[in-house]
Amino acid sequence: MANPELPVPDGLVLRPFHGVRFTVNDLAEVTSPPYDLIGEADVRALLDAHPNNVVRLILPGADQHRYAEARKTLDQWLSSGVLAADETPAVYVYEQSGPGVLQRGLIGDVGLAGPELRIILPHENVMPGPVADRLALMRTTEANLEPIFLLYDGTDGTATRLVDQVAGSRPPLMETETRDGIRHRLWAITDSGELASLDADLRPRQALIADGHHRYATYLALQREHHAATDGDSTEITPDRLVEPGPWDFGLALLVDSSSYPPDLKAIHRVIPGLPLEEALARARGSWQVHDHTDLAEGLIALEEAPGPAYLLSAGDSAHLLTQPDPAQLEHAMPSERSAGWRALNTSILAEFLLPKVWGMRDDEQAVRIVHHDPKTAVRLAQESGGTAVLMNPLAVDDVLLVAAHGERVPRKSTSFGPKPRTGLVLRTLTLD
């Protein structure tokens, strides 16, 4: 098989594109959370809210993997006018606001760059299953149906000043409020001078993938596929000799200046269906201090206040806090080639010590279920499955940035940055770009 060289961007690029947007009146009802935060019950609720909800595209069919059905639905909505493309390519200003929430950023086509280029930094590993799923969907629909979420340090930058100026002085293209009380507004930047100032400010900067690692990996896989099909005999590409980029050399992204709009980092909990709570506690007592609490609320307070690595185990009424792991056992379990910052992360200790050494399993898709944010949901699932919920504190943003700056990646599903962009407000089709 050919091993084609890929275009090498010369910096952080956010290109204007023809945004594809819903034309219906009740915009809130056709949007959704990101695909990986939607459970089966959520799919039903979204479809009940509106027959044209974007969940039909991002999780198509009864089994949520009928990719040809998603392509057919997308084509139908475009031809009938349910979806329509903006005539003028734009970079979009996107604002989310509500009680305790204000985030503004830019939605555009981000130029794809491998991690070795240090332009777009991943901080989390990906699993092959979700990448294969998103690749099949993206390949079949020829579309980026929801943006990834990128953070960058835009201190004293013209890009952020322009974002705030646009949001503060111009009428939005669209405005809607979703059921969680968040107001979403969108503006289009089409002026060539303003686009040039954005480009000049962003090029020398570096971005961190906050959310969407699997989709970004999918962008890169799709890019490689297209170049393998068309450029297999091309000569070597270097930064000073670029090939003409195609639509697959870019991906839909929201880019937020974290210095002006610091993200909210939430915890991701685990549920282990095959591990009963009593067995989990019995095995843990040989290497952890176990503190028993009469109910979940009391345990969650203790977890939040616990120093160092700590995990709250529950399967119903009671909760049990693991703290102070045995230093010798912990040191032996953690990989010596990793940085001290990586070894201190609670998700690293879970993946390298608690799960494999204490409980005899790996943190993989088969053995461990993931629950974003909600400890009560995790405990309910543990109770229903006869297993154990493992509740954790969120990582600190600075700790994640430190690990990424070292070129390392945290274990899978370690972070949940927010507020996440709402899916369905603006889509991108590769055929238009």
C-alpha positions in Angstrom: 0.0 0.0 0.0 1.2 3.5 -0.8 2.5 5.6 2.1 1.8 9.1 0.8 3.2 12.2 2.4 0.7 14.6 3.8 0.5 18.4 3.7 2.5 20.0 6.6 0.8 23.1 8.0 3.1 26.0 9.0 1.1 26.8 12.1 -2.3 26.8 13.7 -4.7 27.4 10.8 -8.4 28.1 11.2 -9.9 28.4 7.7 -13.4 29.8 6.7 -15.9 27.3 5.4 -19.5 27.1 4.1 -21.4 26.4 7.3 -24.4 24.1 7.0 -27.2 25.1 9.4 -30.7 24.1 10.3 -33.4 26.3 8.9 -36.2 25.3 11.4 -37.6 27.7 13.9 -37.0 25.7 17.1 -33.3 25.4 16.8 -32.8 24.1 20.4 -34.9 21.1 19.6 -32.8 19.9 16.6 -29.4 20.1 18.5 -27.9 17.6 20.9 -24.9 17.1 23.2 -21.8 15.5 21.7 -22.4 11.9 20.5 -20.4 10.3 23.3 -22.5 11.9 26.0 -25.8 10.5 24.6 -27.3 7.4 26.1 -30.1 5.3 24.6 -32.7 7.0 26.6 -31.3 10.4 25.5 -31.6 9.4 21.9 -35.3 8.7 22.4 -35.9 12.0 24.2 -34.1 13.9 21.4 -36.1 12.3 18.7 -39.3 12.9 20.6 -38.3 16.6 20.9 -38.0 17.0 17.1 -38.1 14.6 14.1 -35.1 16.4 12.5 -32.9 16.3 15.6 -29.2 16.0 14.6 -28.9 12.7 16.6 -30.3 11.0 13.4 -27.0 12.0 11.8 -24.5 11.4 14.6 -26.0 8.2 16.0 -28.0 6.8 13.1 -30.5 4.0 13.1 -31.8 1.7 15.8 -28.3 0.4 16.5 -26.7 3.9 16.2 -24.3 2.6 13.5 -26.3 2.7 10.3 -24.0 5.0 8.4 -25.7 4.8 5.0 -28.9 5.8 6.8 -27.2 8.9 8.1 -26.0 9.8 4.6 -29.5 9.4 3.2 -30.9 11.6 5.9 -28.3 14.2 5.4 -29.0 14.3 1.6 -32.7 14.5 2.2 -32.4 17.4 4.7 -30.1 19.3 2.3 -32.4 18.8 -0.7 -35.6 19.7 1.2 -34.1 22.7 2.8 -34.1 21.5 6.4 -30.4 22.1 6.3 -28.9 24.9 4.1 -25.3 26.0 3.5 -24.3 29.6 4.0 -23.4 31.2 0.7 -20.2 32.9 1.9 -17.4 31.0 3.6 -17.0 32.2 7.2 -15.2 31.6 10.5 -18.0 31.7 13.1 -18.0 33.3 16.5 -19.8 31.0 18.9 -21.0 32.1 22.4 -22.4 29.9 25.2 -23.9 31.8 28.2 -26.0 31.0 31.2 -25.9 30.8 35.0 -22.1 30.7 35.8 -21.2 30.1 32.2 -19.7 32.3 29.5 -17.5 30.9 26.7 -16.7 32.4 23.4 -14.6 30.9 20.6 -14.2 30.5 16.9 -15.6 27.7 14.8 -13.8 27.0 11.5 -11.8 24.5 9.5 -8.7 23.7 11.5 -5.6 22.6 9.5 -4.7 19.0 10.5 -1.3 18.4 12.1 0.1 15.3 13.5 1.2 15.4 17.2 4.9 15.4 16.2 4.5 18.9 14.8 3.5 20.3 18.2 0.8 22.4 16.6 -2.3 20.6 17.9 -1.5 18.6 21.1 -3.5 15.6 22.1 -3.5 14.8 25.9 -5.5 11.6 25.8 -5.1 8.2 24.1 -7.8 6.9 21.8 -9.5 3.5 21.5 -9.7 1.8 18.1 -13.5 1.1 18.4 -14.7 4.7 18.6 -12.2 5.8 15.9 -13.5 3.1 13.5 -17.1 4.1 14.2 -16.6 7.8 13.6 -14.4 7.1 10.5 -17.2 4.9 9.0 -19.7 7.7 9.7 -17.5 10.5 8.4 -16.4 8.5 5.3 -20.0 7.6 4.4 -21.6 11.1 5.0 -18.6 13.0 3.7 -19.2 15.5 6.5 -18.0 16.7 9.9 -21.2 16.7 11.8 -19.9 18.1 15.1 -16.8 20.2 16.0 -14.0 19.1 18.2 -13.1 21.4 21.0 -9.6 23.0 21.1 -8.0 25.4 23.7 -5.2 27.8 23.1 -3.5 30.6 25.0 -4.6 33.7 23.2 -3.2 36.2 25.7 -3.1 39.8 24.3 -4.3 38.4 20.9 -6.2 40.2 18.2 -8.3 37.0 17.7 -9.9 37.2 21.1 -10.4 41.0 20.8 -12.2 40.5 17.6 -14.4 37.7 19.0 -15.5 39.9 21.9 -16.1 42.9 19.6 -18.3 40.8 17.3 -20.3 39.3 20.1 -20.7 42.6 21.8 -21.8 44.7 18.8 -23.3 42.7 16.0 -26.6 40.9 15.6 -26.2 37.2 15.6 -27.0 34.8 12.8 -28.9 32.6 15.2 -29.8 32.5 18.9 -31.4 29.7 20.9 -31.6 28.5 24.5 -31.4 24.8 25.2 -33.2 23.0 28.0 -30.2 23.2 30.3 -30.6 26.9 30.4 -27.6 27.7 28.1 -28.0 30.4 25.4 -26.2 29.8 22.2 -25.4 32.5 19.7 -23.6 32.4 16.4 -22.0 35.1 14.2 -20.2 34.9 10.8 -16.9 36.6 10.1 -16.6 37.0 6.4 -14.6 40.2 6.0 -11.2 39.5 4.3 -9.4 41.9 6.6 -10.8 40.4 9.7 -10.1 36.9 8.5 -6.5 37.9 7.8 -6.1 39.3 11.3 -7.4 36.1 12.8 -5.0 34.0 10.7 -2.0 36.2 11.6 -2.7 36.0 15.3 -3.4 32.2 15.3 -0.5 30.9 13.1 2.2 31.0 15.7 0.1 29.5 18.5 -0.4 26.0 19.8 -3.7 24.3 20.6 -4.7 21.5 23.0 -7.4 19.0 22.2 -9.8 19.5 25.1 -12.6 17.3 23.7 -12.8 15.2 20.5 -9.7 13.0 20.5 -11.4 10.2 18.7 -12.9 12.6 16.1 -9.5 14.2 15.6 -7.9 10.8 15.1 -10.7 10.2 12.6 -9.9 13.4 10.8 -6.2 12.3 10.4 -7.3 8.8 9.3 -9.6 10.2 6.7 -6.9 12.5 5.5 -4.5 9.6 5.1 -7.1 7.6 3.2 -7.7 10.4 0.7 -4.0 11.0 0.1 -3.3 7.2 -0.2 -5.9 7.2 -3.0 -4.8 10.3 -4.9 -1.1 11.1 -4.0 0.5 7.7 -3.6 3.3 8.5 -6.0 3.9 12.1 -4.7 7.4 13.1 -3.7 8.3 14.0 -0.2 6.4 16.9 1.3 8.2 19.3 3.6 7.1 22.4 5.4 8.6 24.6 2.7 7.0 22.6 -0.1 3.2 22.1 0.5 0.8 20.2 -1.6 -2.5 21.9 -2.5 -4.7 21.1 0.4 -8.1 19.4 0.0 -11.2 19.4 2.3 -9.8 16.3 4.1 -6.8 18.3 5.2 -9.1 20.2 7.6 -11.6 19.3 10.3 -14.4 21.2 12.0 -13.3 22.7 15.3 -14.2 25.1 18.0 -11.1 27.1 19.1 -11.3 28.8 22.5 -8.8 31.2 24.2 -8.4 29.6 27.6 -6.7 32.7 29.0 -9.9 34.7 28.5 -12.4 31.8 28.9 -11.0 29.2 31.3 -12.6 25.8 30.8 -14.5 23.8 33.3 -12.9 20.4 33.8 -15.2 17.7 35.2 -14.6 14.1 36.3 -15.3 10.9 34.4 -16.3 8.0 36.6 -16.0 4.3 36.0 -18.4 1.4 36.5 -17.1 -2.2 36.7 -20.0 -4.6 36.2 -17.9 -7.7 36.8 -16.6 -6.6 40.2 -19.0 -6.8 43.2 -18.4 -4.0 45.8 -17.5 -6.3 48.7 -14.8 -8.0 46.6 -13.5 -4.7 45.4 -13.2 -3.5 49.0 -11.6 -6.7 50.2 -8.9 -6.6 47.6 -8.2 -2.9 48.1 -7.6 -3.2 51.9 -4.2 -4.7 51.3 -2.9 -1.6 49.6 -5.2 1.3 50.5 -6.7 3.0 53.5 -10.5 2.4 53.4 -12.8 4.9 55.0 -16.5 3.9 55.3 -19.3 6.4 54.8 -23.0 5.8 55.5 -24.3 7.4 52.3 -23.1 8.7 48.9 -23.5 12.4 49.7 -21.2 12.1 52.7 -18.7 10.1 50.7 -18.6 12.6 47.9 -17.8 15.4 50.3 -14.9 13.3 51.7 -13.7 12.5 48.1 -13.6 16.2 47.2 -11.6 17.0 50.3 -9.2 14.1 50.1 -5.6 14.9 49.3 -3.6 12.9 46.7 -5.1 10.0 44.8 -8.5 9.0 46.1 -11.4 6.9 44.8 -15.0 6.5 46.2 -16.5 3.1 45.7 -20.2 2.5 45.9 -23.0 0.2 44.6 -26.0 1.7 46.4 -26.5 3.1 49.9 -23.0 3.1 51.4 -19.8 4.6 50.1 -16.2 3.8 50.8 -13.2 6.1 50.2 -9.8 4.7 49.2 -6.9 7.0 50.2 -3.1 6.7 50.9 -2.0 3.9 48.7 0.9 1.8 49.9 4.0 3.8 48.7 6.1 0.8 47.8 3.3 -1.0 45.9 2.4 2.2 44.1 6.0 2.9 43.1 6.5 -0.6 41.8 3.3 -0.4 39.7 3.8 3.0 38.0 6.0 3.1 34.8 9.3 4.6 35.5 9.7 6.1 32.0 6.7 8.4 32.6 7.1 11.9 34.1 6.3 12.6 37.7 3.3 14.6 36.7 1.9 11.7 34.7 2.5 9.2 37.5 0.7 11.5 40.0 -2.6 11.7 38.0 -5.5 9.8 39.6 -6.5 8.3 36.3 -2.9 7.1 35.8 -2.9 5.4 39.2 -6.3 3.9 38.4 -5.1 2.5 35.0 -1.7 1.3 36.2 -2.2 0.3 39.8 -5.7 0.0 41.1 -7.3 -1.8 38.2 -4.5 -4.2 37.1 -2.6 -4.8 40.3 -5.3 -4.6 42.9 -8.3 -5.8 40.9 -6.7 -7.8 38.2 -8.2 -6.1 35.1 -7.4 -3.4 32.6 -9.2 -0.1 32.0 -10.6 -1.1 28.6 -13.9 -0.9 26.8 -14.9 -4.5 27.6 -14.4 -4.5 31.4 -15.0 -0.9 32.4 -18.0 1.4 31.6 -17.6 5.1 31.5 -20.0 7.7 33.1 -19.4 11.4 32.5 -19.9 13.7 35.4 -22.8 12.2 37.2 -21.9 10.1 40.3 -25.5 9.1 40.9 -25.9 7.6 37.4 -22.6 5.7 37.9 -23.8 4.2 41.3 -27.2 3.3 39.8 -25.5 1.4 36.9 -23.3 -0.4 39.4 -26.3 -1.4 41.5 -28.1 -2.7 38.4 -25.2 -4.7 37.2 -24.1 -6.0 40.6 -20.7 -4.2 40.1 -18.8 -1.3 41.6 -18.9 2.4 40.8 -15.5 4.1 41.0 -15.9 7.8 41.5 -13.1 10.3 41.1 -12.2 13.9 41.4 -11.6 15.8 38.2 -8.0 16.4 37.1 -6.6 19.9 37.3 -6.3 21.9 34.0 -2.7 22.8 34.8 -1.8 19.1 35.4 -3.3 18.2 32.0 -1.4 21.0 30.2 1.9 19.9 31.9 1.5 16.3 30.7 0.7 17.4 27.2 3.6 19.8 27.1 5.9 16.8 27.9 4.5 15.0 24.8 2.6 12.5 27.0 -1.0 11.5 27.0 -3.2 10.8 30.0 -5.0 7.5 30.2 -8.3 7.2 28.2 -11.3 9.1 29.4 -9.4 11.1 31.9 -10.9 14.5 31.2 -14.2 16.1 30.3 -13.7 19.8 29.4 -16.6 22.1 29.2 -18.8 23.8 28.3 -18.8 21.6 25.2 -20.1 22.9 21.9 -23.7 22.0 21.1 -23.9 19.6 18.2 -26.1 20.7 15.3 -25.6 24.5 15.4 -23.2 24.4 12.4 -22.1 21.4 10.3 -19.5 21.0 7.6 -19.7 19.0 4.4 -16.6 18.0 2.6 -18.3 18.4 -0.8 -18.9 22.1 -0.3 -15.3 22.8 0.8 
